[in-house]
Amino acid sequence: MYVCGITPYDTTHLGHAATFVWADVAARVLRHLGVDVEVCRNVTDVDDVLDAAAAERGAEPDSFAAVQQFRFDRDMTALGVRKPTHEPRAHNHVGQVVTLAAALLESGAAYLRGGTVWFRGQGAPARSGMSAPAAAALAAEFGQVTDHPDAEHPADVPIWRASRFGEAAWPSPWGEGRPGWHAECAAMALTTLGPALDLHVGGEDLRFPHHAYEAEMAEAVTGVRPFARAWMHVGAVRLDGARMAKSTGNLVLVSDVLAKHAPAALRLLLVDRSWARGWDFHSRDLDAAAERLERLYAAAARGTGSGGRAATEAVTTALLADLDVPTALDVAEEAGGDAARLALSVLNLS
């Protein structure tokens, strides 16, 4: 399982927390079935936005990222998210991005212009079922330049970019430069887990352009298709009708919520719904989640409960039905006993 991790330039908001808690739930359900799950969750610590945030605060990017990473780890621990098996950092995989760029150049999937290695990305919008204008508009929201004079096609993106004055840079056969965002994840995933993944997890906002280009690059260099056998794009968390995003400051921070509410109540609020569907956060829902949690604890204390083995199997069946947590918890709350204890244990709500 590859989980698109954080760019460590700010502390964790509920939108990010939802993705990582859902990834944790998916892994726990698989482990409950006896599956050996290897989780890789990256850290994108080579990024223009990170550099800008560090400069704004008068800090070096690496030390600034380390502080933000510490705060993120603290939030994940509080929310009961198990540490990943692997946690590659982009700055440790710059050499692998250079290798990726060289291989794609050799295969003809990329070309060199002015110290920048461009990936031929015409297949990425089609992969996502998007028209060219819609893809260009969405890519622009992520700062992707679609009219660069060196690009042969508007959908082409840098695998390796020649650094601008004052930017951190690394050596390459094409001069000093730095890796492109999509190439970072492709290189980290391929290096850590190999040419194909069973499950790729990330927020729904990363479906395009990030995941589309990441998969296109990986498949172009390995020839293995599909890059990911399954995708889990977790629905966005909205505040006042708008998606939570650091870029807009439309945030509710995990640390602020946990100052007033139990971590298990927040975890329950994040997962007691469809993982794929976006939703609006309201502070009053935390109280409802806390009440639901208390009912589940009371149900778990009821001896063996009702329904016996059939109830525990119903909990597992619901979790296997596309991670239908609400149904699993409804069964657990009604049956109590073993069924409630199983649900609380698998979902790490106890």
Summary of the structure (lengths in Angstrom):
residues: 350
radius of gyration: 21.6
end to end distance: 24.6
largest distance: 71.0
contacts: 1170
relative contact order: 0.14
helix: 50%
strand: 13%
